[in-house]
Amino acid sequence: MNSTVQPVSATAAVVRKAGEPFTIEQVDVAAPRDFEVRVRMTAVGMCHSDIVVRAGHLPVPTPIVLGHEGSGIVEAIGAKVSRVKPGDHVVLSFNSCADCPSCNQGKPAYCYNFMASNFAGVRLSDGSTALSQKGHSVHANFFGQSSFASYAIAHERNTVSVDTSVPLELLGPLGCGIQTGAGAVINSLALKAGEALAIFGGGAVGLSALLGARAVEAGTVIVVEPNAERRALALELGAAHVIDPRATADVLAKIKELSGGGVNHALDTTGNPAVIAVAVETTLANGTLGLLGVPPPDAMLPANMLSMLIRGTVIRYITEGDADPQTFIPQMIALYKAGKFPFDRLIRKFPFDRINEAASASEQGFAIKPVLVF
């Protein structure tokens, strides 16, 4: 612990029990330890993962403070932190161990300790937590930040310094959801200029993938999405075509018709096996289907192996857009400043104390990317 830094009090959204609403409470935030960073939050995005975890579909200990798309200003640092300093504008991203084969190869999204580093709710070193109430621990360290609070304790490794000329309250979603969609196109698929892409699902991740495709000057991009407002936005953001799967008898045939025979690559953001069964058949020879959605626990891939053999199809799951946040978040910001990546079009702001309203808006499709502003 940095003995020159004092603990602070924070306003936090606490999940007391799986399935219950967020409750706004006061918590005590400890001083940052050696490699930790205390950030005064400006804003935090709400990701589908926060909603899934709150519902109990991914188990975490409770009570807990969630939140993992934070942006803010560094207020204090641990004694061994060298990458950031007080006053820096930062985006908080996913956590990783820094010492496994994947991390050593510059692939932190595939950290061997990803689940423990992001979902354990405690520091892995000793099982402690930076948050408490009247001496009782409140679980934290969710994605290495727990940023549904006015102060967050993050780690030097998942704290990314960013350009101060861009409004800080916009930037939090770059740490996860937007990074996942855009990174899947730019990093994972390495989509080339002129290549065609089909995106299944027009939520925050799917539309971020669309923005990534437009940033690299893709050819035909088709978005399959049942929500009419999201289809309209997809067209505004540069999709060549949109398809309403509920009003289209044969989505596969329609994609082949619109693309002239098929697409080079496809992305599924739904995790729905029935959707994936269509998506895998849309790609041309040597195409890749990237999977981004969280599937049901017992879901199996519904792919025709002979069809895949003939086309040399690749199916792969993609985590966090294959991104190293320290380099990819600044890359997205540079694209935004150049007018090539208008991710701000996806954001709808809510005051932090309306977090349950924001969660409901996200679940019901009324908001693509809710951002809670402190």
Secondary structure, DSSP 8 states (H G I E B T S, - for coil): --TTS--EEEEEEEE-STTS--EEEEEEE----TTEEEEEEEEEE--HHHHHHHHTSS---SSEE----EEEEEEEE-TT--S--TT-EEEE-----SSSHHHHTT-GGG-TTHHHHHHSSS-TTTS--SEEETTEEEB--GGGT--SBSEEEEEGGGEEE--TTS-GGG-GGGGTHHHHHHHIIIIIS---TT--EEEE--SHHHHHHHHHHHHTT-S-EEEE-S-HHHHHHHHHTT-SEEE-TTS-S-HHHHHHHHHTS-EEEEEE-S--HHHHHHHTTSEEEEEEEEE-S---TT------HHHHHHHT-EEEE-SGGG--HHHHHHHHHHHHHTTS--GGGGEEEEEGGGHHHHHHHHHTTS-SEEEEE-
